[in-house]
Amino acid sequence: MDSKKNILVFIEARNRKFAEVSLELLCAADRLARELGGRVEAVALGYNLEDELKTLGRYGCERVYYTSDARLAHFTSVPYAKMVVRIIEKYQPGIVLFGATTMGRDVAPRVASALKCGLTADCTDLKIGEHQIKDTLYQNILMQIRPAFGGNIIATIVSPESVPSMATVREGVMKLSPVETEKNVEILPEPCSLDEHDFLSEVLEVIREEKKVNLKAAQIIVSAGMGASDPESLALTKELARILGGELGCSRPVVDSGILDKDHQVGQTGITVRPNLYIACGISGQIQHRAGMAEAKRIIAINKDPQAPIFALAHYGIVGEVKDVLGKMIKAYKTKA
Ligand SMILES: Cc1cc2nc3c(=O)[nH]c(=O)nc-3n(C[C@H](O)[C@H](O)[C@H](O)COP(=O)(O)OP(=O)(O)OC[C@H]3O[C@@H](n4cnc5c(N)ncnc54)[C@H](O)[C@@H]3O)c2cc1C
């Protein structure tokens, strides 16, 4: 098989648990590899991960290049980047994908720089397509799609003159949908070919802070924008989220103003969500917010401005003062429940 048709996904593992974005990327790679007639591969670095790696077949992965070494049990930039470079050089995939996480954003540029190839950060979509540069038509190349210029345009970026094409993709953007028939995963051990000079830093202790909010998994999200950021409106937004059994989301200025934590932010630079119900309270609906919630199954928007862009997207729009509307919704729900 032509290795250039294969897609390699960088797998993030912490505490022997894979980051959800790595699994999402395998699913996306499965879709792209079908179009290319190639194989979904993964590169995993860590220690004692063999059993967990076998489960990647559920997401379409057929082969894992795995380096097991106690010194790789915790992530450090230089050794990880060097090993990924060596595996790419050896197996020559055509496309390499990373999560746009702290780890992915650290490793991917180092790898791209070492291999002198293109890297598109924070993609929101990936496709296979073609592109002509002067007399040369490049076919079956990766179209790396992402918002640009503050989200005002959607840019398609290609880097056909260097191989592999590399992209980072934000968490939650690609759908996590296990494949119909689980693949048999072939695990190819790759010896750790690094020496002590590559291990410039040592992890002495890991202090883990669990997320208090899980917007990605929430089926109902009630979100506060600047129009619901005063204490009374925010309390009502929280109350509605609580009685509906949902999570509290918000727009970016609510985070930037220090009212809520970043874990609550929905949008292009926040979290991408796909709940069954999204209630936008006092949110104007700028493109950067919509980028994170447009795929909600049902959207209810509450806004005092009938021209607010959020109404173009909402399935149900309520024009009114956030406090009045939320008060009535809470009362109605409590009376009915
Ligand atoms: C590169 C970049 C990335 C960005 N990323 C994100 C992101 O991830 N997420 C995000 O949300 N934004 C993001 N933004 C910011 C985005 O452009 C908007 O500025 C932001 O979404 C607006 O937030 P908002 O709707 O809460 O506030 P505003 O724009 O201030 O809108 C408030 C809305 O509330 C309504 N309102 C006011 N008072 C009331 C009331 N009493 N009752 C009812 N309605 C009321 C108003 O009519 C208005 O529509 C980004 C911007 C850039 C440039």
The ligand as a Tripos MOL2 file, in Angstrom:
@<TRIPOS>MOLECULE
LIG
   53    58     1     0     0
SMALL
NO_CHARGES

@<TRIPOS>ATOM
      1 C1        -10.7610   35.4030   17.4240 C.3       1 LIG1
      2 C2        -12.0390   35.5150   18.2110 C.ar      1 LIG1
      3 C3        -12.4890   34.4040   18.8890 C.ar      1 LIG1
      4 C4        -13.6960   34.4790   19.6100 C.ar      1 LIG1
      5 N1        -14.1350   33.3580   20.2660 N.ar      1 LIG1
      6 C5        -15.3220   33.4090   20.8840 C.ar      1 LIG1
      7 C6        -15.8650   32.2360   21.5310 C.ar      1 LIG1
      8 O1        -15.2440   31.1720   21.5610 O.2       1 LIG1
      9 N2        -17.0750   32.3340   22.0980 N.ar      1 LIG1
     10 C7        -17.8060   33.4970   22.1120 C.ar      1 LIG1
     11 O2        -18.9120   33.5040   22.6590 O.2       1 LIG1
     12 N3        -17.3030   34.5950   21.5480 N.ar      1 LIG1
     13 C8        -16.0980   34.6060   20.9550 C.ar      1 LIG1
     14 N4        -15.6030   35.7360   20.4030 N.ar      1 LIG1
     15 C9        -16.3180   37.0100   20.6650 C.3       1 LIG1
     16 C10       -17.5000   37.2180   19.7180 C.3       1 LIG1
     17 O3        -17.0710   37.8750   18.5520 O.3       1 LIG1
     18 C11       -18.5710   38.1020   20.3890 C.3       1 LIG1
     19 O4        -17.9650   39.2950   20.7910 O.3       1 LIG1
     20 C12       -19.2220   37.4600   21.5870 C.3       1 LIG1
     21 O5        -19.7120   36.1820   21.2590 O.3       1 LIG1
     22 C13       -20.3850   38.3370   22.0620 C.3       1 LIG1
     23 O6        -20.8530   37.8590   23.2830 O.3       1 LIG1
     24 P1        -22.3170   38.2060   23.7680 P.3       1 LIG1
     25 O7        -23.2720   37.8770   22.6970 O.co2     1 LIG1
     26 O8        -22.4900   37.5770   25.0950 O.co2     1 LIG1
     27 O9        -22.2210   39.7710   24.0410 O.3       1 LIG1
     28 P2        -22.7780   41.0120   23.2290 P.3       1 LIG1
     29 O10       -22.2450   41.0350   21.8510 O.co2     1 LIG1
     30 O11       -22.5170   42.1930   24.0960 O.co2     1 LIG1
     31 O12       -24.3270   40.7600   23.1130 O.3       1 LIG1
     32 C14       -25.2080   40.7880   24.1920 C.3       1 LIG1
     33 C15       -26.5830   40.4690   23.6590 C.3       1 LIG1
     34 O13       -27.4830   40.4300   24.7330 O.3       1 LIG1
     35 C16       -28.6480   41.1660   24.3850 C.3       1 LIG1
     36 N5        -29.1730   41.7460   25.6320 N.ar      1 LIG1
     37 C17       -28.5970   42.7440   26.3720 C.ar      1 LIG1
     38 N6        -29.3090   42.9610   27.4920 N.ar      1 LIG1
     39 C18       -30.3560   42.0960   27.4580 C.ar      1 LIG1
     40 C19       -31.4480   41.8420   28.3210 C.ar      1 LIG1
     41 N7        -31.5970   42.5010   29.4690 N.pl3     1 LIG1
     42 N8        -32.3460   40.9070   27.9630 N.ar      1 LIG1
     43 C20       -32.2290   40.2220   26.7780 C.ar      1 LIG1
     44 N9        -31.2050   40.4210   25.9260 N.ar      1 LIG1
     45 C21       -30.2730   41.3210   26.2650 C.ar      1 LIG1
     46 C22       -28.2180   42.1960   23.3810 C.3       1 LIG1
     47 O14       -29.2950   42.5340   22.5190 O.3       1 LIG1
     48 C23       -27.1050   41.4530   22.6340 C.3       1 LIG1
     49 O15       -27.6180   40.7490   21.5160 O.3       1 LIG1
     50 C24       -14.4200   35.6970   19.6740 C.ar      1 LIG1
     51 C25       -13.9360   36.7860   18.9820 C.ar      1 LIG1
     52 C26       -12.7680   36.7190   18.2670 C.ar      1 LIG1
     53 C27       -12.2840   37.9290   17.5170 C.3       1 LIG1
@<TRIPOS>BOND
     1     1     2 1
     2     2     3 ar
     3     2    52 ar
     4     3     4 ar
     5     4     5 ar
     6     4    50 ar
     7     5     6 ar
     8     6     7 ar
     9     6    13 1
    10     7     8 2
    11     7     9 ar
    12     9    10 ar
    13    10    11 2
    14    10    12 ar
    15    12    13 ar
    16    13    14 ar
    17    14    15 1
    18    14    50 ar
    19    15    16 1
    20    16    17 1
    21    16    18 1
    22    18    19 1
    23    18    20 1
    24    20    21 1
    25    20    22 1
    26    22    23 1
    27    23    24 1
    28    24    25 2
    29    24    26 1
    30    24    27 1
    31    27    28 1
    32    28    29 2
    33    28    30 1
    34    28    31 1
    35    31    32 1
    36    32    33 1
    37    33    34 1
    38    33    48 1
    39    34    35 1
    40    35    36 1
    41    35    46 1
    42    36    37 ar
    43    36    45 ar
    44    37    38 ar
    45    38    39 ar
    46    39    40 ar
    47    39    45 ar
    48    40    41 1
    49    40    42 ar
    50    42    43 ar
    51    43    44 ar
    52    44    45 ar
    53    46    47 1
    54    46    48 1
    55    48    49 1
    56    50    51 ar
    57    51    52 ar
    58    52    53 1
@<TRIPOS>SUBSTRUCTURE
     1 LIG1         1 GROUP 0 **** ****
